[in-house]
Structures are given as structure tokens and as C-alpha cells.
């Protein structure tokens, strides 16, 4: 019985040893798995920190780009307003020039009519001068003829009174 008890104890100790060995193997596997997971978590945390830094940099760059775009938009808006003011001024100048051109065209038409009237008057006056010149020439001839007659009559009267 003692031997039997010893065998039972040895078998129990062997079974317990086997279970202890398996538990130790499982514990080692769990520890290795835990170490691997810890390393993975550490790597992920490092990558998370790196991505957080990159995200902060990108956010700052995005804010700077947004500010630059807003500044550029404001500058473009200011320039567009200036150009619109110039266009408005040019349109006003164009309207004034068109009005002046219409006025000048009216004046030109009026002056053309006056020139035509003056040309007609000049032609009439030229015709009158020609007629008066012809009349003067005729009167000069008549005066010469009359003077010749007066001279002739005076000579005839002087010859008739002299005997």
C-alpha cells in the first residue's frame, strides 16, 4: 500500500508537473503575446504622436493658406472695385464724348448750312458785282460818248459864235 500510495503520489506529482509545465508554456506564450502587443501598442502610440504632429503642421499650413487666400481675395476684391470705378469713370467719359460728338455734329451741320448759304450769297454778290461792273463800263462808255458830244457841241458853239 505504501508503494501504491507512492505510485499515486508520483503519478499525481507527474500530472501536476505536466500541468505546471503546460501552464508555464501557456504563461510564456501569453507573456510573449503580451510583449508583442505592448511593442505594437508602443509603435502605434509613436505613430499616433508622429501623425498628431503632422496633423498640427498641416492644420497650421492650412490656416496659413486660408489666411493667404483670404488676403489675396481681399486684394482682388479691392483691385476689382478700383477697376469697376475706372470702368464707371470711363463710361461717364464715353457718354460725355458721345454727347460732345453729337453736339459737334449738330454744329457741323449748322456750319455747313451757313457755309452753303454764304456760298450762295457770295455767288449772288459776285453776280451783282459783275452786273455793276458791266453797268459801270456801260455808264463809262455813255459818259465818254456824252463828253464827246458835249465837246463837239462846245466846239460847234464856239465856231458858231466866232464869225
Secondary structure, 3 states (H helix, E strand, C coil): CHHHHHHHHHHHHHHHHHHHHHHHHHHHHHHHHHHHHHHHHHHHHHHHHHHHHHHHHHHHHHHHHHHHHHHHHHHHHHHHHHHHHHHHHHHHHHHHHHHHHHHHHHHHHHHHHHHHHHHHHHHHHHHHHHHHHHHHHHHHHHHHHHHHHHHHHHHHHHHHHCC
